[in-house]
Amino acid sequence: MPKSRFDLIVLGATGFTGRQLVRALRRQAAGRGLKLALAGRRPEALAELAGADFAALPADLDQPESIEALARRGRVLLNLAGPYAERGEAVLLACLQANCHHLDLSGETFWMRRMVQRHHALALRRKTLAVHSCGYEALPFDLCAQGAAQALQDRGGERLAGLNIAVHFTGPQLARLGDAISGGTLASMRMVLAHDHGNSLQRMDCLLPEDLPEGWNANAVALANAAPLSPWWDDAAGSVLAPTLPAPFVNPPLLLRSAALAPARFAPSFRYREGLAMRDLAERLLAPFSRHAPDSDSLLARWTLAGLGGASLAAQWSAAAAIAAPLAAFASATQSDAARQALQTLLERFGPKPGEGPSDAALDAMGYELHWQARGEAGTALSGKLSARGHPGYRSTPEMMAAVGLALAEGRLGRGRAGVLSPGAAFGPEALPLLHDAGLTWTIDDEAA
């Protein structure tokens, strides 16, 4: 008899992010009648993690037949078994051949480019999805673009010509590198240094489709959307912005791929920019000093109390520069073998290891907001916010991946779509309300009106 098929399978569940994903699936899938499974090569660890809610399936990445058999048993596979540049292609290909949708958390754009070139046509023929970066990078950013583009279409038939996003972290300040960047993210950065001999960190057009829509030009897209590697002032945010963490090189290529695959809603001149707002950080640093400000209505007192004086600006620029410098070094390191090796050594020495992460209390206390500003071709301006609960990488990422994976398994997302795609192209703006279960809320500023 043929083996039963599962609605959703998790590969790589025993790592730190994997365990958080199992936690999210257990909560979100309750009462939905779906068949779920965890897969790996350590049956004891899987059985303990699975409990009564998941089946435990054998899978060994060193045995291709094992992965092929696993893919044939699933409708959707959530692949957390990175780093993807070394271990991901065989899993992705097995899923496409078995008509099993494949979702990953890759941040390795050079590897994504390779998967598009090698397997996009097969995915189209098999009417199956392979979706990269289904976590903090780049799903919420990409879906913000999708929501803004749809809103402009609905209100006046305009295409989206520009989108700026300012990232605000909420909750307690980060205490150490491991609290901000996961071991999996560091592993992806090491893969870039080890294997990316192309230009994926410099060319934000690296994931554009080969057949571009009318009016689109790859060189123009690359010039207009170069990832900023130095701080800048943003009037709309009222803040100095720094390049986004953990890396400013991942989201833009994915958003641009989504835009080029939806030319009816995105203009050929579409320009995207994101940055990390420094004002919040500076105000926290200055809060102890503001308590000693004079109790008066003077302008100086109000500035001090609000943390918006010259000290705040100096703190913003300094913090932004401290973030920008190593990211710029990382981008330039891919052009030199000696620099690659030096930076790899630093990452291995000081970065967190895969499987490490903060406590549950720390994960729940954090959050983030994406403040977006959109501009249509005819000049219409829209703005809004995406608010999320939990640590961006360790809590929000598994919650989001669980939400879209379950919706895809139930047929509520991805209908009529296929290919090796970015999240926005695969799921569209209809995914935004489905992320409520993951703790995300997307709004337009005049939505109440």
VOGU-3710 file (C-alpha; in Angstrom, 3 decimals, decimal comma):
1> mpksrfdliv> 0,000/0,000/0,000  1,237/3,544/-0,720  2,360/5,485/2,316  0,064/8,236/3,560  0,757/11,815/2,494  1,240/14,636/4,971  -0,102/18,143/4,530  3,076/19,688/5,902  6,538/18,377/6,805  9,302/20,206/8,698
11> lgatgftgrq> 12,895/19,311/7,807  15,454/20,584/10,315  13,119/20,750/13,290  15,653/19,984/16,027  17,673/23,216/15,679  16,816/26,304/17,719  14,670/27,958/15,016  13,216/24,563/14,130  12,008/24,047/17,680  10,405/27,482/17,609
21> lvralrrqaa> 8,694/26,544/14,328  7,302/23,348/15,869  5,972/25,442/18,757  4,260/27,824/16,292  2,781/25,000/14,212  1,455/23,216/17,270  -0,449/26,357/18,276  -1,591/27,542/14,845  -2,608/24,137/13,464  -4,695/23,146/16,485
31> grglklalag> -8,166/22,051/15,402  -7,485/22,419/11,672  -7,396/18,690/10,914  -4,053/18,712/9,125  -1,538/15,875/9,069  1,858/17,179/10,164  5,286/15,549/10,364  8,850/16,267/11,452  11,744/14,784/9,492  15,388/14,141/10,312
41> rrpealaela> 18,014/11,501/10,986  17,778/11,482/14,813  14,608/9,501/15,606  14,878/9,889/19,389  15,160/13,684/19,215  12,324/13,868/16,678  10,006/11,655/18,707  10,533/13,752/21,832  9,834/16,975/19,907  6,891/15,566/17,930
51> gadfaalpad> 4,763/14,417/20,845  1,245/13,490/19,795  0,863/16,320/17,260  3,412/15,278/14,624  4,582/12,104/12,977  8,350/11,464/12,904  9,814/10,567/9,503  13,342/9,418/8,597  15,369/11,745/6,387  19,111/11,982/5,793
61> ldqpesieal> 20,546/14,776/3,655  23,518/12,548/2,829  21,193/9,984/1,242  19,380/11,429/-1,832  16,890/8,553/-1,974  15,831/9,377/1,587  15,074/12,988/0,651  13,249/11,949/-2,520  11,063/9,551/-0,514  10,355/12,297/2,009
71> arrgrvllnl> 9,296/14,791/-0,678  6,851/12,258/-2,140  5,062/12,133/1,223  4,387/15,862/1,573  2,198/18,595/0,105  4,343/21,339/1,660  7,873/21,020/3,033  9,366/23,682/5,320  13,128/23,354/4,917  15,258/24,661/7,789
81> agpyaergea> 18,206/22,375/7,036  20,711/25,000/5,947  23,138/26,301/4,960  21,309/26,080/1,669  24,271/26,662/-0,640  25,697/23,329/0,508  22,589/21,321/1,360  19,546/22,944/-0,181  19,438/22,161/-3,882  18,821/18,423/-3,569
91> vllaclqanc> 15,873/19,048/-1,229  14,377/21,752/-3,444  14,725/19,616/-6,575  13,227/16,547/-4,901  10,228/18,623/-3,855  9,652/19,992/-7,351  9,824/16,530/-8,884  7,326/15,244/-6,304  4,912/18,213/-6,635  5,595/19,196/-3,042
101> hhldlsgetf> 5,807/22,943/-2,357  9,175/23,937/-0,841  9,648/26,886/1,549  13,007/27,888/3,025  14,684/30,604/5,088  17,620/31,197/2,767  19,452/34,519/2,876  21,982/33,435/0,248  20,976/35,426/-2,836  23,688/33,872/-5,004
111> wmrrmvqrhh> 22,172/30,460/-4,262  18,651/31,724/-4,944  19,860/33,030/-8,299  21,268/29,604/-9,094  17,972/27,931/-8,172  16,024/30,333/-10,406  18,349/29,638/-13,336  18,338/25,867/-12,876  14,839/25,029/-11,655  12,320/27,819/-12,304
121> alalrrktla> 11,218/26,255/-15,605  10,748/22,850/-13,949  8,705/24,405/-11,143  6,436/26,044/-13,729  5,950/22,729/-15,548  5,221/20,896/-12,313  2,880/23,719/-11,139  4,779/23,761/-7,848  6,216/26,542/-5,682  9,746/26,895/-4,322
131> vhscgyealp> 9,726/30,026/-2,163  12,866/31,552/-0,676  13,273/33,707/2,451  9,963/32,956/4,177  10,963/34,638/7,429  11,864/38,103/8,693  13,959/38,347/5,571  12,150/38,899/3,313  8,499/37,979/3,812  7,133/40,990/5,780
141> fdlcaqgaaq> 9,002/43,511/3,621  7,865/41,861/0,393  4,266/41,661/1,578  4,341/45,354/2,558  5,202/46,092/-1,072  2,396/43,815/-2,260  -0,129/45,480/0,042  0,920/48,994/-0,963  0,785/48,129/-4,664  -2,675/46,612/-4,311
151> alqdrggerl> -3,934/49,628/-2,353  -2,759/52,009/-5,093  -4,479/49,876/-7,716  -7,714/49,768/-5,761  -7,800/53,515/-5,121  -6,878/54,893/-8,508  -5,374/52,296/-10,807  -1,817/53,537/-10,196  1,229/51,317/-10,191  3,672/51,428/-7,295
161> aglniavhft> 6,719/53,523/-8,229  8,507/53,814/-4,894  8,538/52,251/-1,445  10,588/53,253/1,610  10,559/51,184/4,795  11,966/52,294/8,163  12,494/49,442/10,625  11,871/50,080/14,337  12,769/47,432/16,925  10,519/47,415/19,982
171> gpqlarlgda> 10,930/45,908/23,428  14,194/45,517/25,361  17,535/46,438/23,882  19,715/43,695/22,435  22,380/42,538/24,877  24,659/40,519/22,597  25,240/39,574/18,972  23,517/36,217/19,423  20,314/38,018/20,428  20,214/39,932/17,139
181> isggtlasmr> 21,559/37,463/14,571  20,805/33,754/14,652  23,319/30,994/14,137  21,542/30,153/10,899  21,955/33,702/9,620  25,668/33,616/10,462  25,904/30,300/8,611  24,356/31,952/5,539  26,877/34,799/5,779  29,698/32,260/5,916
191> mvlahdhgns> 28,280/30,575/2,809  28,307/33,899/0,971  31,960/34,412/1,881  32,858/30,854/0,919  30,895/30,443/-2,297  29,632/33,731/-3,738  32,126/34,655/-6,441  29,566/36,641/-8,394  28,087/40,050/-7,713  24,913/39,264/-5,774
201> lqrmdcllpe> 25,833/41,636/-2,924  26,423/44,547/-5,287  23,727/43,921/-7,927  20,239/44,192/-6,468  18,861/43,093/-9,851  20,436/39,634/-9,471  17,061/37,844/-9,099  15,162/39,577/-11,892  13,506/37,214/-14,390  15,343/36,692/-17,681
211> dlpegwnana> 12,364/37,906/-19,699  11,726/41,354/-18,272  8,391/43,114/-18,801  8,126/46,012/-21,219  9,911/49,097/-19,918  12,062/47,249/-17,398  15,862/47,501/-17,650  18,185/45,499/-15,410  20,961/48,104/-15,331  18,514/50,883/-14,462
221> valanaapls> 17,038/48,706/-11,689  20,516/47,990/-10,310  21,488/51,682/-10,253  18,218/52,864/-8,705  18,139/50,180/-6,021  21,745/49,859/-4,864  21,756/48,763/-1,217  22,814/51,731/0,957  25,974/50,967/2,941  26,264/54,269/4,800
231> pwwddaagsv> 23,835/56,125/7,114  21,364/58,717/5,806  18,714/61,092/7,113  15,062/60,305/6,391  12,538/63,156/6,694  9,472/60,896/6,831  10,935/58,805/9,650  12,388/61,850/11,427  15,469/59,739/12,046  18,911/58,792/10,886
241> laptlpapfv> 18,656/55,419/9,124  21,312/52,720/9,026  21,572/49,714/6,707  19,178/47,039/7,953  20,230/44,126/10,125  21,183/41,381/9,719  22,061/42,295/6,111  20,822/44,935/3,649  21,575/42,743/0,614  18,753/40,188/0,899
251> npplllrsaa> 15,405/41,975/0,753  15,887/44,274/-2,284  16,585/41,526/-4,869  13,548/39,570/-3,674  11,217/42,590/-3,702  12,433/43,510/-7,169  11,794/39,977/-8,427  8,256/40,168/-7,057  7,751/43,568/-8,713  9,013/42,441/-12,122
261> laparfapsf> 6,688/39,438/-12,026  3,672/41,732/-11,434  4,095/44,540/-14,009  0,420/45,492/-13,818  0,938/46,685/-10,224  4,605/47,765/-10,192  6,071/50,491/-12,417  9,266/49,792/-14,434  10,879/52,633/-12,477  10,047/50,990/-9,126
271> ryreglamrd> 12,553/52,001/-6,451  12,867/50,329/-3,063  14,824/51,439/0,002  14,894/50,151/3,568  16,747/51,253/6,669  16,974/50,758/10,419  15,699/53,785/12,387  18,258/55,037/14,919  16,013/57,528/16,732  14,464/54,913/19,032
281> laerllapfs> 17,890/53,647/20,060  19,194/57,167/20,716  16,149/58,087/22,825  16,642/54,992/24,970  20,279/55,879/25,503  19,367/59,444/26,465  16,377/58,560/28,660  18,379/58,593/31,926  19,617/62,112/31,133  16,164/63,426/30,203
291> rhapdsdsll> 14,926/62,702/33,721  17,248/65,453/34,971  15,980/68,066/32,516  14,498/71,277/33,939  10,740/71,175/34,478  9,724/74,005/32,174  8,148/74,687/28,808  11,358/75,928/27,248  12,299/74,575/23,846  15,565/73,246/25,246
301> arwtlaglgg> 13,741/71,362/28,008  11,259/69,845/25,573  14,090/68,715/23,305  15,963/67,192/26,231  12,878/65,437/27,561  12,100/64,070/24,115  15,686/63,028/23,478  15,762/65,033/20,244  18,586/67,474/20,887  22,036/67,505/19,352
311> aslaaqwsaa> 23,062/64,607/21,584  20,336/62,466/20,029  21,455/63,244/16,496  25,071/62,568/17,386  24,080/59,261/18,977  22,003/58,340/15,925  24,818/59,029/13,472  27,352/57,224/15,641  25,176/54,136/16,094  24,328/54,072/12,388
321> aaiaaplaaf> 27,999/54,298/11,441  28,835/51,438/13,811  26,253/49,273/12,026  27,185/50,363/8,510  30,938/49,824/8,752  30,987/46,012/9,190  28,213/45,557/6,609  30,213/47,559/4,068  33,264/45,462/4,937  31,225/42,298/4,417
331> asatqsdaar> 30,067/43,483/0,974  33,580/44,362/-0,135  35,074/41,174/1,342  33,533/39,072/-1,427  35,906/40,746/-3,873  39,083/39,551/-2,095  40,063/36,033/-1,023  42,178/37,337/1,865  39,339/39,505/3,152  36,922/36,590/2,832
341> qalqtllerf> 39,103/34,389/5,006  39,652/37,095/7,632  35,943/37,842/7,946  35,051/34,139/8,046  37,437/33,715/10,981  35,786/36,598/12,844  32,291/35,197/12,251  33,311/31,769/13,482  34,981/33,186/16,595  32,420/35,741/17,731
351> gpkpgegpsd> 29,133/34,743/16,107  26,477/32,444/17,622  26,441/28,821/16,560  23,464/27,154/14,840  21,071/25,968/17,532  21,825/28,823/19,947  19,329/31,484/20,928  17,845/33,625/23,721  15,312/32,540/26,349  11,586/32,344/25,588
361> aaldamgyel> 10,957/35,373/27,798  13,457/37,451/25,807  11,942/36,284/22,519  8,416/37,255/23,555  9,413/40,664/24,931  10,786/41,919/21,615  9,020/43,053/18,473  9,394/45,274/15,428  7,504/47,694/13,216  7,934/48,423/9,521
371> hwqargeagt> 6,863/52,013/8,801  6,278/52,231/5,048  5,879/55,147/2,651  4,577/54,389/-0,855  4,367/56,538/-3,969  2,315/55,836/-7,089  3,244/56,667/-10,683  0,917/59,673/-10,692  2,190/60,908/-7,343  -0,374/59,435/-4,953
381> alsgklsarg> 1,189/58,912/-1,528  0,226/56,211/0,951  1,776/55,258/4,255  1,210/52,663/6,926  2,748/50,231/9,336  3,302/46,542/9,813  3,573/45,665/13,510  4,905/42,319/14,700  5,221/40,621/18,060  8,291/38,682/19,104
391> hpgyrstpem> 11,973/38,594/18,170  12,302/39,149/14,389  14,396/36,078/13,656  13,763/33,643/16,465  10,049/34,212/17,155  8,409/36,140/14,287  10,200/34,144/11,578  8,914/30,704/12,673  5,440/32,129/13,336  5,285/33,613/9,816
401> maavglalae> 6,647/30,476/8,196  4,058/28,401/10,034  1,232/30,720/8,930  2,071/30,709/5,212  2,993/27,018/5,224  -0,327/25,999/6,750  -2,300/28,307/4,436  -0,454/26,868/1,427  -1,198/23,314/2,605  -4,893/24,206/2,893
411> grlgrgragv> -4,975/25,833/-0,559  -5,683/29,328/0,812  -2,441/30,722/-0,645  -0,532/30,187/-3,871  -3,497/29,312/-6,066  -2,528/29,523/-9,727  1,107/30,371/-8,914  4,212/28,307/-9,592  7,951/28,723/-9,986  11,045/29,506/-7,933
421> lspgaafgpe> 9,692/32,691/-6,401  10,083/35,385/-3,791  7,438/35,504/-1,027  5,502/38,422/-2,535  5,261/36,765/-5,942  4,224/33,433/-4,420  1,683/34,625/-1,864  0,535/38,107/-2,965  -1,253/40,720/-0,825  -3,873/38,147/0,209
431> alpllhdagl> -1,275/36,743/2,628  -1,324/39,856/4,827  -4,538/39,109/6,782  -3,449/35,488/7,205  -0,429/36,659/9,211  -2,607/37,725/12,158  -2,093/34,237/13,586  1,644/34,934/13,456  1,310/38,158/15,456  1,514/40,590/12,519
441> twtiddeaa> -0,840/43,481/11,777  -0,667/45,506/8,555  -2,439/48,864/8,329  -2,772/51,886/6,060  -2,690/55,217/7,897  -6,114/56,339/6,652  -7,632/52,872/6,887  -10,232/53,947/9,463  -11,497/56,650/7,129
//
